[in-house]
Amino acid sequence: MIRSVFWFACIGVAVVSLLPGEAIPSVLDFWDKAQHAVVFTGLSLAGLWSYPPHRNKVLLGLWVFGAVIEVAQAMTTW
């Protein structure tokens, strides 16, 4: 169950991260660095809970995921 939540959250983060700014609900529109901190703390906790014996892989995977999102955002026109 928690693994499903973790993976759906990852998909949700990817989708919301690539939406134009005006498409994001105002409740989610606050300081960019705080958004990243809150979201990736949540993903880290869910990932570590989902895969306890693979702590380093989860954290490295989320770091790569964050980097890929940043590159994808840079490629958008908004």
All heavy atoms as a GROMACS GRO file, in nm:
protein
  608
    1MET      N    1   0.082  -0.120   0.000
    1MET     CA    2   0.000   0.000   0.000
    1MET      C    3   0.086   0.126   0.000
    1MET      O    4   0.068   0.213  -0.082
    1MET     CB    5  -0.093  -0.004   0.122
    1MET     CG    6  -0.158   0.125   0.156
    1MET     SD    7  -0.294   0.165   0.050
    1MET     CE    8  -0.357   0.305   0.134
    2ILE      N    9   0.183   0.136   0.092
    2ILE     CA   10   0.265   0.256   0.099
    2ILE      C   11   0.352   0.271  -0.026
    2ILE      O   12   0.379   0.382  -0.070
    2ILE     CB   13   0.351   0.261   0.228
    2ILE    CG1   14   0.422   0.396   0.242
    2ILE    CG2   15   0.452   0.150   0.231
    2ILE    CD1   16   0.333   0.514   0.262
    3ARG      N   17   0.390   0.159  -0.087
    3ARG     CA   18   0.467   0.168  -0.211
    3ARG      C   19   0.385   0.232  -0.321
    3ARG      O   20   0.435   0.312  -0.400
    3ARG     CB   21   0.517   0.031  -0.254
    3ARG     CG   22   0.630  -0.018  -0.168
    3ARG     CD   23   0.686  -0.149  -0.215
    3ARG     NE   24   0.794  -0.191  -0.126
    3ARG     CZ   25   0.864  -0.300  -0.142
    3ARG    NH1   26   0.840  -0.380  -0.244
    3ARG    NH2   27   0.961  -0.330  -0.058
    4SER      N   28   0.257   0.197  -0.327
    4SER     CA   29   0.168   0.259  -0.427
    4SER      C   30   0.155   0.408  -0.402
    4SER      O   31   0.160   0.488  -0.497
    4SER     CB   32   0.029   0.194  -0.423
    4SER     OG   33   0.037   0.059  -0.455
    5VAL      N   34   0.140   0.446  -0.277
    5VAL     CA   35   0.131   0.588  -0.242
    5VAL      C   36   0.259   0.661  -0.284
    5VAL      O   37   0.254   0.769  -0.343
    5VAL     CB   38   0.105   0.606  -0.091
    5VAL    CG1   39   0.118   0.752  -0.050
    5VAL    CG2   40  -0.030   0.550  -0.053
    6PHE      N   41   0.373   0.600  -0.255
    6PHE     CA   42   0.501   0.660  -0.293
    6PHE      C   43   0.510   0.681  -0.443
    6PHE      O   44   0.544   0.790  -0.489
    6PHE     CB   45   0.616   0.570  -0.244
    6PHE     CG   46   0.751   0.610  -0.296
    6PHE    CD1   47   0.810   0.729  -0.257
    6PHE    CD2   48   0.819   0.527  -0.384
    6PHE    CE1   49   0.935   0.766  -0.306
    6PHE    CE2   50   0.944   0.562  -0.432
    6PHE     CZ   51   1.002   0.682  -0.392
    7TRP      N   52   0.478   0.580  -0.523
    7TRP     CA   53   0.491   0.592  -0.669
    7TRP      C   54   0.388   0.688  -0.728
    7TRP      O   55   0.419   0.764  -0.819
    7TRP     CB   56   0.487   0.454  -0.735
    7TRP     CG   57   0.614   0.380  -0.706
    7TRP    CD1   58   0.630   0.272  -0.624
    7TRP    CD2   59   0.744   0.412  -0.754
    7TRP    NE1   60   0.762   0.236  -0.619
    7TRP    CE2   61   0.835   0.320  -0.698
    7TRP    CE3   62   0.794   0.510  -0.840
    7TRP    CZ2   63   0.972   0.322  -0.727
    7TRP    CZ3   64   0.930   0.513  -0.867
    7TRP    CH2   65   1.017   0.420  -0.811
    8PHE      N   66   0.265   0.687  -0.676
    8PHE     CA   67   0.166   0.784  -0.724
    8PHE      C   68   0.207   0.926  -0.687
    8PHE      O   69   0.186   1.020  -0.763
    8PHE     CB   70   0.026   0.752  -0.672
    8PHE     CG   71  -0.042   0.642  -0.749
    8PHE    CD1   72  -0.073   0.521  -0.688
    8PHE    CD2   73  -0.075   0.659  -0.883
    8PHE    CE1   74  -0.135   0.420  -0.759
    8PHE    CE2   75  -0.137   0.558  -0.956
    8PHE     CZ   76  -0.166   0.438  -0.894
    9ALA      N   77   0.268   0.943  -0.570
    9ALA     CA   78   0.317   1.074  -0.530
    9ALA      C   79   0.429   1.120  -0.623
    9ALA      O   80   0.434   1.238  -0.661
    9ALA     CB   81   0.365   1.071  -0.385
   10CYS      N   82   0.517   1.030  -0.660
   10CYS     CA   83   0.624   1.065  -0.754
   10CYS      C   84   0.566   1.110  -0.888
   10CYS      O   85   0.610   1.212  -0.945
   10CYS     CB   86   0.718   0.946  -0.775
   10CYS     SG   87   0.827   0.911  -0.636
   11ILE      N   88   0.467   1.038  -0.936
   11ILE     CA   89   0.402   1.076  -1.062
   11ILE      C   90   0.334   1.212  -1.047
   11ILE      O   91   0.347   1.299  -1.135
   11ILE     CB   92   0.302   0.967  -1.106
   11ILE    CG1   93   0.377   0.840  -1.145
   11ILE    CG2   94   0.214   1.017  -1.221
   11ILE    CD1   95   0.289   0.718  -1.160
   12GLY      N   96   0.264   1.231  -0.937
   12GLY     CA   97   0.198   1.359  -0.912
   12GLY      C   98   0.296   1.474  -0.906
   12GLY      O   99   0.270   1.582  -0.963
   13VAL      N  100   0.408   1.455  -0.841
   13VAL     CA  101   0.510   1.559  -0.832
   13VAL      C  102   0.565   1.592  -0.971
   13VAL      O  103   0.581   1.709  -1.006
   13VAL     CB  104   0.624   1.518  -0.737
   13VAL    CG1  105   0.746   1.607  -0.752
   13VAL    CG2  106   0.574   1.517  -0.594
   14ALA      N  107   0.589   1.490  -1.051
   14ALA     CA  108   0.640   1.513  -1.187
   14ALA      C  109   0.539   1.594  -1.269
   14ALA      O  110   0.576   1.690  -1.337
   14ALA     CB  111   0.672   1.380  -1.255
   15VAL      N  112   0.413   1.557  -1.261
   15VAL     CA  113   0.310   1.627  -1.338
   15VAL      C  114   0.296   1.771  -1.292
   15VAL      O  115   0.300   1.864  -1.374
   15VAL     CB  116   0.175   1.552  -1.329
   15VAL    CG1  117   0.062   1.635  -1.386
   15VAL    CG2  118   0.184   1.418  -1.401
   16VAL      N  119   0.281   1.793  -1.164
   16VAL     CA  120   0.262   1.928  -1.112
   16VAL      C  121   0.386   2.014  -1.138
   16VAL      O  122   0.374   2.133  -1.166
   16VAL     CB  123   0.225   1.925  -0.962
   16VAL    CG1  124   0.227   2.064  -0.901
   16VAL    CG2  125   0.089   1.860  -0.943
   17SER      N  126   0.503   1.954  -1.132
   17SER     CA  127   0.626   2.029  -1.154
   17SER      C  128   0.638   2.081  -1.296
   17SER      O  129   0.707   2.180  -1.320
   17SER     CB  130   0.748   1.941  -1.124
   17SER     OG  131   0.752   1.908  -0.988
   18LEU      N  132   0.572   2.016  -1.389
   18LEU     CA  133   0.585   2.056  -1.529
   18LEU      C  134   0.466   2.136  -1.580
   18LEU      O  135   0.461   2.172  -1.697
   18LEU     CB  136   0.607   1.932  -1.616
   18LEU     CG  137   0.737   1.858  -1.584
   18LEU    CD1  138   0.749   1.730  -1.665
   18LEU    CD2  139   0.859   1.947  -1.606
   19LEU      N  140   0.372   2.168  -1.491
   19LEU     CA  141   0.260   2.252  -1.530
   19LEU      C  142   0.303   2.398  -1.536
   19LEU      O  143   0.392   2.439  -1.462
   19LEU     CB  144   0.146   2.240  -1.428
   19LEU     CG  145   0.068   2.110  -1.424
   19LEU    CD1  146  -0.030   2.113  -1.307
   19LEU    CD2  147  -0.006   2.087  -1.553
   20PRO      N  148   0.240   2.477  -1.622
   20PRO     CA  149   0.268   2.621  -1.619
   20PRO      C  150   0.227   2.679  -1.484
   20PRO      O  151   0.134   2.630  -1.420
   20PRO     CB  152   0.181   2.678  -1.731
   20PRO     CG  153   0.123   2.563  -1.804
   20PRO     CD  154   0.144   2.440  -1.723
   21GLY      N  155   0.294   2.783  -1.441
   21GLY     CA  156   0.269   2.843  -1.310
   21GLY      C  157   0.124   2.879  -1.286
   21GLY      O  158   0.071   2.859  -1.177
   22GLU      N  159   0.056   2.933  -1.387
   22GLU     CA  160  -0.084   2.974  -1.369
   22GLU      C  161  -0.179   2.855  -1.356
   22GLU      O  162  -0.293   2.871  -1.313
   22GLU     CB  163  -0.130   3.068  -1.482
   22GLU     CG  164  -0.122   3.010  -1.621
   22GLU     CD  165   0.013   3.029  -1.688
   22GLU    OE1  166   0.104   3.088  -1.629
   22GLU    OE2  167   0.026   2.982  -1.803
   23ALA      N  168  -0.136   2.735  -1.390
   23ALA     CA  169  -0.220   2.616  -1.377
   23ALA      C  170  -0.213   2.554  -1.238
   23ALA      O  171  -0.293   2.468  -1.205
   23ALA     CB  172  -0.180   2.513  -1.483
   24ILE      N  173  -0.117   2.596  -1.158
   24ILE     CA  174  -0.100   2.540  -1.024
   24ILE      C  175  -0.195   2.610  -0.928
   24ILE      O  176  -0.202   2.733  -0.926
   24ILE     CB  177   0.046   2.556  -0.977
   24ILE    CG1  178   0.138   2.477  -1.071
   24ILE    CG2  179   0.064   2.511  -0.833
   24ILE    CD1  180   0.284   2.497  -1.045
   25PRO      N  181  -0.270   2.534  -0.849
   25PRO     CA  182  -0.362   2.597  -0.752
   25PRO      C  183  -0.287   2.692  -0.659
   25PRO      O  184  -0.173   2.665  -0.619
   25PRO     CB  185  -0.418   2.478  -0.675
   25PRO     CG  186  -0.394   2.359  -0.761
   25PRO     CD  187  -0.272   2.389  -0.843
   26SER      N  188  -0.350   2.802  -0.624
   26SER     CA  189  -0.284   2.905  -0.544
   26SER      C  190  -0.238   2.853  -0.408
   26SER      O  191  -0.139   2.902  -0.353
   26SER     CB  192  -0.375   3.026  -0.526
   26SER     OG  193  -0.493   2.988  -0.458
   27VAL      N  194  -0.306   2.752  -0.354
   27VAL     CA  195  -0.267   2.697  -0.224
   27VAL      C  196  -0.129   2.630  -0.233
   27VAL      O  197  -0.058   2.619  -0.135
   27VAL     CB  198  -0.374   2.600  -0.170
   27VAL    CG1  199  -0.378   2.471  -0.250
   27VAL    CG2  200  -0.351   2.572  -0.023
   28LEU      N  201  -0.091   2.586  -0.353
   28LEU     CA  202   0.039   2.522  -0.372
   28LEU      C  203   0.145   2.621  -0.420
   28LEU      O  204   0.261   2.584  -0.437
   28LEU     CB  205   0.027   2.409  -0.474
   28LEU     CG  206  -0.065   2.293  -0.436
   28LEU    CD1  207  -0.074   2.194  -0.551
   28LEU    CD2  208  -0.018   2.225  -0.310
   29ASP      N  209   0.106   2.745  -0.444
   29ASP     CA  210   0.197   2.843  -0.501
   29ASP      C  211   0.261   2.928  -0.392
   29ASP      O  212   0.213   3.034  -0.355
   29ASP     CB  213   0.121   2.932  -0.600
   29ASP     CG  214   0.215   3.019  -0.680
   29ASP    OD1  215   0.335   2.989  -0.685
   29ASP    OD2  216   0.166   3.118  -0.739
   30PHE      N  217   0.370   2.877  -0.336
   30PHE     CA  218   0.448   2.952  -0.238
   30PHE      C  219   0.594   2.938  -0.275
   30PHE      O  220   0.627   2.876  -0.376
   30PHE     CB  221   0.418   2.907  -0.095
   30PHE     CG  222   0.436   2.759  -0.070
   30PHE    CD1  223   0.555   2.710  -0.018
   30PHE    CD2  224   0.333   2.669  -0.097
   30PHE    CE1  225   0.571   2.575   0.004
   30PHE    CE2  226   0.349   2.534  -0.073
   30PHE     CZ  227   0.468   2.487  -0.023
   31TRP      N  228   0.682   2.995  -0.199
   31TRP     CA  229   0.824   3.000  -0.230
   31TRP      C  230   0.877   2.868  -0.288
   31TRP      O  231   0.862   2.762  -0.229
   31TRP     CB  232   0.898   3.039  -0.104
   31TRP     CG  233   1.043   3.066  -0.119
   31TRP    CD1  234   1.104   3.131  -0.221
   31TRP    CD2  235   1.146   3.028  -0.029
   31TRP    NE1  236   1.239   3.136  -0.201
   31TRP    CE2  237   1.268   3.074  -0.082
   31TRP    CE3  238   1.148   2.961   0.093
   31TRP    CZ2  239   1.389   3.054  -0.018
   31TRP    CZ3  240   1.268   2.942   0.155
   31TRP    CH2  241   1.387   2.988   0.099
   32ASP      N  242   0.941   2.877  -0.404
   32ASP     CA  243   0.987   2.760  -0.480
   32ASP      C  244   1.075   2.666  -0.398
   32ASP      O  245   1.056   2.545  -0.402
   32ASP     CB  246   1.060   2.808  -0.606
   32ASP     CG  247   1.103   2.694  -0.696
   32ASP    OD1  248   1.015   2.617  -0.739
   32ASP    OD2  249   1.224   2.682  -0.722
   33LYS      N  250   1.170   2.721  -0.326
   33LYS     CA  251   1.261   2.636  -0.247
   33LYS      C  252   1.187   2.564  -0.135
   33LYS      O  253   1.217   2.448  -0.104
   33LYS     CB  254   1.377   2.717  -0.189
   33LYS     CG  255   1.460   2.787  -0.295
   33LYS     CD  256   1.516   2.690  -0.396
   33LYS     CE  257   1.595   2.765  -0.502
   33LYS     NZ  258   1.604   2.693  -0.627
   34ALA      N  259   1.090   2.630  -0.075
   34ALA     CA  260   1.009   2.567   0.029
   34ALA      C  261   0.925   2.455  -0.031
   34ALA      O  262   0.908   2.349   0.031
   34ALA     CB  263   0.919   2.669   0.097
   35GLN      N  264   0.872   2.476  -0.152
   35GLN     CA  265   0.796   2.370  -0.219
   35GLN      C  266   0.883   2.246  -0.236
   35GLN      O  267   0.840   2.135  -0.205
   35GLN     CB  268   0.748   2.416  -0.357
   35GLN     CG  269   0.640   2.519  -0.355
   35GLN     CD  270   0.612   2.572  -0.494
   35GLN    OE1  271   0.699   2.575  -0.581
   35GLN    NE2  272   0.489   2.614  -0.516
   36HIS      N  273   1.004   2.266  -0.285
   36HIS     CA  274   1.094   2.154  -0.307
   36HIS      C  275   1.126   2.083  -0.175
   36HIS      O  276   1.125   1.960  -0.168
   36HIS     CB  277   1.224   2.201  -0.371
   36HIS     CG  278   1.208   2.245  -0.513
   36HIS    ND1  279   1.305   2.226  -0.608
   36HIS    CD2  280   1.107   2.308  -0.576
   36HIS    CE1  281   1.263   2.274  -0.723
   36HIS    NE2  282   1.143   2.325  -0.706
   37ALA      N  283   1.152   2.159  -0.072
   37ALA     CA  284   1.186   2.101   0.058
   37ALA      C  285   1.070   2.018   0.113
   37ALA      O  286   1.090   1.904   0.158
   37ALA     CB  287   1.224   2.211   0.157
   38VAL      N  288   0.950   2.073   0.108
   38VAL     CA  289   0.833   2.002   0.161
   38VAL      C  290   0.805   1.876   0.079
   38VAL      O  291   0.787   1.766   0.135
   38VAL     CB  292   0.709   2.095   0.162
   38VAL    CG1  293   0.582   2.017   0.190
   38VAL    CG2  294   0.728   2.206   0.265
   39VAL      N  295   0.804   1.890  -0.052
   39VAL     CA  296   0.769   1.776  -0.138
   39VAL      C  297   0.873   1.666  -0.128
   39VAL      O  298   0.838   1.548  -0.112
   39VAL     CB  299   0.753   1.823  -0.284
   39VAL    CG1  300   0.750   1.707  -0.381
   39VAL    CG2  301   0.627   1.906  -0.298
   40PHE      N  302   1.001   1.701  -0.134
   40PHE     CA  303   1.102   1.596  -0.133
   40PHE      C  304   1.125   1.538   0.006
   40PHE      O  305   1.166   1.423   0.018
   40PHE     CB  306   1.232   1.643  -0.200
   40PHE     CG  307   1.222   1.630  -0.350
   40PHE    CD1  308   1.175   1.734  -0.427
   40PHE    CD2  309   1.255   1.511  -0.412
   40PHE    CE1  310   1.162   1.721  -0.564
   40PHE    CE2  311   1.242   1.496  -0.549
   40PHE     CZ  312   1.196   1.602  -0.625
   41THR      N  313   1.092   1.611   0.111
   41THR     CA  314   1.092   1.552   0.245
   41THR      C  315   0.982   1.446   0.252
   41THR      O  316   1.006   1.334   0.301
   41THR     CB  317   1.071   1.659   0.353
   41THR    OG1  318   1.181   1.749   0.349
   41THR    CG2  319   1.060   1.597   0.491
   42GLY      N  320   0.864   1.479   0.202
   42GLY     CA  321   0.754   1.382   0.200
   42GLY      C  322   0.786   1.260   0.116
   42GLY      O  323   0.761   1.146   0.158
   43LEU      N  324   0.841   1.284  -0.004
   43LEU     CA  325   0.878   1.170  -0.090
   43LEU      C  326   0.986   1.086  -0.024
   43LEU      O  327   0.982   0.962  -0.032
   43LEU     CB  328   0.926   1.219  -0.226
   43LEU     CG  329   0.821   1.272  -0.322
   43LEU    CD1  330   0.888   1.320  -0.451
   43LEU    CD2  331   0.714   1.169  -0.353
   44SER      N  332   1.082   1.150   0.041
   44SER     CA  333   1.189   1.075   0.108
   44SER      C  334   1.133   0.988   0.220
   44SER      O  335   1.169   0.870   0.231
   44SER     CB  336   1.293   1.171   0.166
   44SER     OG  337   1.357   1.241   0.064
   45LEU      N  338   1.046   1.045   0.301
   45LEU     CA  339   0.986   0.966   0.410
   45LEU      C  340   0.905   0.849   0.356
   45LEU      O  341   0.917   0.736   0.405
   45LEU     CB  342   0.900   1.056   0.498
   45LEU     CG  343   0.975   1.160   0.579
   45LEU    CD1  344   0.877   1.254   0.649
   45LEU    CD2  345   1.069   1.094   0.679
   46ALA      N  346   0.824   0.875   0.253
   46ALA     CA  347   0.744   0.766   0.193
   46ALA      C  348   0.834   0.662   0.129
   46ALA      O  349   0.810   0.541   0.142
   46ALA     CB  350   0.646   0.823   0.091
   47GLY      N  351   0.938   0.707   0.060
   47GLY     CA  352   1.030   0.612  -0.004
   47GLY      C  353   1.107   0.528   0.096
   47GLY      O  354   1.122   0.407   0.079
   48LEU      N  355   1.154   0.592   0.203
   48LEU     CA  356   1.227   0.517   0.306
   48LEU      C  357   1.137   0.420   0.380
   48LEU      O  358   1.179   0.312   0.419
   48LEU     CB  359   1.294   0.615   0.403
   48LEU     CG  360   1.407   0.698   0.343
   48LEU    CD1  361   1.451   0.805   0.441
   48LEU    CD2  362   1.523   0.611   0.300
   49TRP      N  363   1.011   0.458   0.398
   49TRP     CA  364   0.915   0.369   0.462
   49TRP      C  365   0.879   0.254   0.369
   49TRP      O  366   0.860   0.140   0.412
   49TRP     CB  367   0.790   0.449   0.500
   49TRP     CG  368   0.694   0.377   0.589
   49TRP    CD1  369   0.716   0.266   0.665
   49TRP    CD2  370   0.557   0.413   0.612
   49TRP    NE1  371   0.603   0.232   0.734
   49TRP    CE2  372   0.503   0.320   0.703
   49TRP    CE3  373   0.476   0.515   0.565
   49TRP    CZ2  374   0.371   0.326   0.746
   49TRP    CZ3  375   0.346   0.520   0.609
   49TRP    CH2  376   0.295   0.427   0.698
   50SER      N  377   0.873   0.281   0.240
   50SER     CA  378   0.837   0.178   0.142
   50SER      C  379   0.949   0.077   0.121
   50SER      O  380   0.924  -0.041   0.096
   50SER     CB  381   0.806   0.243   0.007
   50SER     OG  382   0.698   0.330   0.017
   51TYR      N  383   1.072   0.125   0.123
   51TYR     CA  384   1.188   0.040   0.092
   51TYR      C  385   1.296   0.056   0.200
   51TYR      O  386   1.405   0.106   0.173
   51TYR     CB  387   1.245   0.080  -0.045
   51TYR     CG  388   1.147   0.064  -0.158
   51TYR    CD1  389   1.074   0.174  -0.204
   51TYR    CD2  390   1.127  -0.059  -0.218
   51TYR    CE1  391   0.983   0.161  -0.308
   51TYR    CE2  392   1.036  -0.074  -0.322
   51TYR     CZ  393   0.965   0.037  -0.366
   51TYR     OH  394   0.875   0.022  -0.469
   52PRO      N  395   1.266   0.013   0.323
   52PRO     CA  396   1.362   0.036   0.433
   52PRO      C  397   1.502  -0.022   0.412
   52PRO      O  398   1.599   0.042   0.451
   52PRO     CB  399   1.294  -0.027   0.554
   52PRO     CG  400   1.168  -0.086   0.510
   52PRO     CD  401   1.147  -0.055   0.365
   53PRO      N  402   1.518  -0.138   0.349
   53PRO     CA  403   1.655  -0.187   0.335
   53PRO      C  404   1.735  -0.117   0.225
   53PRO      O  405   1.853  -0.143   0.209
   53PRO     CB  406   1.638  -0.336   0.304
   53PRO     CG  407   1.502  -0.348   0.246
   53PRO     CD  408   1.420  -0.236   0.305
   54HIS      N  409   1.670  -0.029   0.150
   54HIS     CA  410   1.736   0.034   0.035
   54HIS      C  411   1.748   0.185   0.052
   54HIS      O  412   1.725   0.263  -0.040
   54HIS     CB  413   1.659   0.002  -0.094
   54HIS     CG  414   1.644  -0.144  -0.119
   54HIS    ND1  415   1.749  -0.222  -0.160
   54HIS    CD2  416   1.538  -0.226  -0.104
   54HIS    CE1  417   1.707  -0.348  -0.173
   54HIS    NE2  418   1.580  -0.353  -0.137
   55ARG      N  419   1.786   0.226   0.170
   55ARG     CA  420   1.791   0.369   0.205
   55ARG      C  421   1.873   0.451   0.105
   55ARG      O  422   1.826   0.552   0.055
   55ARG     CB  423   1.850   0.382   0.346
   55ARG     CG  424   1.863   0.523   0.392
   55ARG     CD  425   1.919   0.526   0.536
   55ARG     NE  426   1.923   0.662   0.584
   55ARG     CZ  427   2.030   0.738   0.582
   55ARG    NH1  428   2.144   0.691   0.536
   55ARG    NH2  429   2.024   0.861   0.627
   56ASN      N  430   1.994   0.408   0.077
   56ASN     CA  431   2.081   0.484  -0.012
   56ASN      C  432   2.025   0.491  -0.154
   56ASN      O  433   2.034   0.594  -0.220
   56ASN     CB  434   2.222   0.427  -0.014
   56ASN     CG  435   2.293   0.447   0.119
   56ASN    OD1  436   2.258   0.536   0.196
   56ASN    ND2  437   2.391   0.364   0.147
   57LYS      N  438   1.968   0.381  -0.201
   57LYS     CA  439   1.911   0.379  -0.336
   57LYS      C  440   1.791   0.473  -0.346
   57LYS      O  441   1.774   0.542  -0.446
   57LYS     CB  442   1.871   0.237  -0.376
   57LYS     CG  443   1.988   0.145  -0.400
   57LYS     CD  444   1.941   0.006  -0.436
   57LYS     CE  445   2.058  -0.088  -0.451
   57LYS     NZ  446   2.015  -0.225  -0.480
   58VAL      N  447   1.708   0.474  -0.243
   58VAL     CA  448   1.591   0.562  -0.242
   58VAL      C  449   1.636   0.708  -0.246
   58VAL      O  450   1.588   0.787  -0.328
   58VAL     CB  451   1.501   0.536  -0.119
   58VAL    CG1  452   1.398   0.646  -0.102
   58VAL    CG2  453   1.434   0.400  -0.128
   59LEU      N  454   1.730   0.744  -0.161
   59LEU     CA  455   1.774   0.883  -0.154
   59LEU      C  456   1.846   0.925  -0.281
   59LEU      O  457   1.824   1.036  -0.333
   59LEU     CB  458   1.860   0.904  -0.031
   59LEU     CG  459   1.787   0.882   0.103
   59LEU    CD1  460   1.884   0.898   0.219
   59LEU    CD2  461   1.668   0.974   0.116
   60LEU      N  462   1.929   0.838  -0.336
   60LEU     CA  463   1.996   0.869  -0.462
   60LEU      C  464   1.894   0.881  -0.576
   60LEU      O  465   1.902   0.973  -0.658
   60LEU     CB  466   2.101   0.763  -0.496
   60LEU     CG  467   2.173   0.783  -0.629
   60LEU    CD1  468   2.252   0.913  -0.629
   60LEU    CD2  469   2.266   0.665  -0.657
   61GLY      N  470   1.798   0.791  -0.578
   61GLY     CA  471   1.694   0.795  -0.680
   61GLY      C  472   1.613   0.923  -0.674
   61GLY      O  473   1.582   0.984  -0.778
   62LEU      N  474   1.581   0.969  -0.554
   62LEU     CA  475   1.506   1.094  -0.541
   62LEU      C  476   1.592   1.215  -0.578
   62LEU      O  477   1.541   1.312  -0.634
   62LEU     CB  478   1.450   1.108  -0.399
   62LEU     CG  479   1.333   1.015  -0.369
   62LEU    CD1  480   1.296   1.023  -0.221
   62LEU    CD2  481   1.213   1.047  -0.455
   63TRP      N  482   1.720   1.209  -0.550
   63TRP     CA  483   1.809   1.316  -0.592
   63TRP      C  484   1.813   1.325  -0.745
   63TRP      O  485   1.801   1.434  -0.802
   63TRP     CB  486   1.950   1.291  -0.536
   63TRP     CG  487   2.046   1.402  -0.565
   63TRP    CD1  488   2.062   1.516  -0.494
   63TRP    CD2  489   2.134   1.410  -0.676
   63TRP    NE1  490   2.158   1.594  -0.555
   63TRP    CE2  491   2.204   1.532  -0.666
   63TRP    CE3  492   2.163   1.325  -0.783
   63TRP    CZ2  493   2.300   1.572  -0.759
   63TRP    CZ3  494   2.258   1.365  -0.876
   63TRP    CH2  495   2.326   1.486  -0.863
   64VAL      N  496   1.826   1.210  -0.811
   64VAL     CA  497   1.825   1.207  -0.958
   64VAL      C  498   1.689   1.254  -1.011
   64VAL      O  499   1.682   1.331  -1.107
   64VAL     CB  500   1.860   1.065  -1.009
   64VAL    CG1  501   1.837   1.053  -1.159
   64VAL    CG2  502   2.004   1.030  -0.974
   65PHE      N  503   1.582   1.210  -0.948
   65PHE     CA  504   1.446   1.251  -0.987
   65PHE      C  505   1.434   1.403  -0.980
   65PHE      O  506   1.383   1.467  -1.072
   65PHE     CB  507   1.344   1.182  -0.896
   65PHE     CG  508   1.201   1.216  -0.922
   65PHE    CD1  509   1.144   1.201  -1.047
   65PHE    CD2  510   1.120   1.262  -0.819
   65PHE    CE1  511   1.011   1.231  -1.070
   65PHE    CE2  512   0.986   1.292  -0.840
   65PHE     CZ  513   0.932   1.277  -0.967
   66GLY      N  514   1.482   1.463  -0.873
   66GLY     CA  515   1.478   1.608  -0.859
   66GLY      C  516   1.559   1.678  -0.966
   66GLY      O  517   1.517   1.780  -1.022
   67ALA      N  518   1.676   1.624  -0.998
   67ALA     CA  519   1.760   1.682  -1.102
   67ALA      C  520   1.692   1.672  -1.239
   67ALA      O  521   1.695   1.768  -1.317
   67ALA     CB  522   1.896   1.613  -1.105
   68VAL      N  523   1.630   1.560  -1.266
   68VAL     CA  524   1.559   1.542  -1.394
   68VAL      C  525   1.443   1.641  -1.404
   68VAL      O  526   1.420   1.700  -1.511
   68VAL     CB  527   1.512   1.396  -1.411
   68VAL    CG1  528   1.415   1.381  -1.526
   68VAL    CG2  529   1.631   1.304  -1.429
   69ILE      N  530   1.372   1.661  -1.295
   69ILE     CA  531   1.261   1.759  -1.295
   69ILE      C  532   1.315   1.899  -1.325
   69ILE      O  533   1.256   1.974  -1.403
   69ILE     CB  534   1.184   1.756  -1.162
   69ILE    CG1  535   1.099   1.630  -1.154
   69ILE    CG2  536   1.097   1.880  -1.146
   69ILE    CD1  537   1.031   1.609  -1.020
   70GLU      N  538   1.427   1.936  -1.264
   70GLU     CA  539   1.485   2.068  -1.288
   70GLU      C  540   1.523   2.084  -1.435
   70GLU      O  541   1.499   2.190  -1.495
   70GLU     CB  542   1.606   2.092  -1.198
   70GLU     CG  543   1.573   2.108  -1.052
   70GLU     CD  544   1.489   2.232  -1.024
   70GLU    OE1  545   1.508   2.336  -1.091
   70GLU    OE2  546   1.406   2.226  -0.932
   71VAL      N  547   1.581   1.983  -1.495
   71VAL     CA  548   1.619   1.989  -1.637
   71VAL      C  549   1.493   1.999  -1.724
   71VAL      O  550   1.485   2.080  -1.816
   71VAL     CB  551   1.704   1.866  -1.677
   71VAL    CG1  552   1.721   1.858  -1.828
   71VAL    CG2  553   1.839   1.871  -1.607
   72ALA      N  554   1.392   1.919  -1.692
   72ALA     CA  555   1.266   1.923  -1.768
   72ALA      C  556   1.199   2.059  -1.756
   72ALA      O  557   1.147   2.111  -1.854
   72ALA     CB  558   1.173   1.812  -1.721
   73GLN      N  559   1.202   2.119  -1.636
   73GLN     CA  560   1.144   2.253  -1.619
   73GLN      C  561   1.219   2.356  -1.702
   73GLN      O  562   1.159   2.446  -1.759
   73GLN     CB  563   1.147   2.294  -1.471
   73GLN     CG  564   1.045   2.224  -1.386
   73GLN     CD  565   1.058   2.262  -1.239
   73GLN    OE1  566   1.166   2.297  -1.192
   73GLN    NE2  567   0.948   2.253  -1.167
   74ALA      N  568   1.349   2.342  -1.711
   74ALA     CA  569   1.428   2.435  -1.789
   74ALA      C  570   1.397   2.425  -1.939
   74ALA      O  571   1.417   2.520  -2.014
   74ALA     CB  572   1.578   2.411  -1.765
   75MET      N  573   1.347   2.310  -1.981
   75MET     CA  574   1.316   2.289  -2.122
   75MET      C  575   1.176   2.339  -2.160
   75MET      O  576   1.143   2.343  -2.278
   75MET     CB  577   1.332   2.140  -2.156
   75MET     CG  578   1.474   2.092  -2.140
   75MET     SD  579   1.491   1.914  -2.156
   75MET     CE  580   1.461   1.894  -2.330
   76THR      N  581   1.095   2.375  -2.061
   76THR     CA  582   0.962   2.425  -2.092
   76THR      C  583   0.973   2.572  -2.133
   76THR      O  584   1.073   2.638  -2.109
   76THR     CB  585   0.867   2.412  -1.970
   76THR    OG1  586   0.917   2.492  -1.864
   76THR    CG2  587   0.852   2.268  -1.926
   77THR      N  588   0.866   2.623  -2.190
   77THR     CA  589   0.869   2.762  -2.238
   77THR      C  590   0.812   2.859  -2.136
   77THR      O  591   0.807   2.979  -2.161
   77THR     CB  592   0.788   2.775  -2.369
   77THR    OG1  593   0.654   2.730  -2.345
   77THR    CG2  594   0.851   2.692  -2.478
   78TRP      N  595   0.764   2.810  -2.021
   78TRP     CA  596   0.707   2.902  -1.921
   78TRP      C  597   0.793   2.915  -1.800
   78TRP      O  598   0.882   2.850  -1.770
   78TRP     CB  599   0.566   2.860  -1.880
   78TRP     CG  600   0.552   2.717  -1.843
   78TRP    CD1  601   0.578   2.658  -1.724
   78TRP    CD2  602   0.512   2.610  -1.930
   78TRP    NE1  603   0.556   2.524  -1.728
   78TRP    CE2  604   0.515   2.491  -1.855
   78TRP    CE3  605   0.473   2.602  -2.062
   78TRP    CZ2  606   0.481   2.368  -1.908
   78TRP    CZ3  607   0.439   2.479  -2.114
   78TRP    CH2  608   0.443   2.365  -2.037
   0.00000   0.00000   0.00000
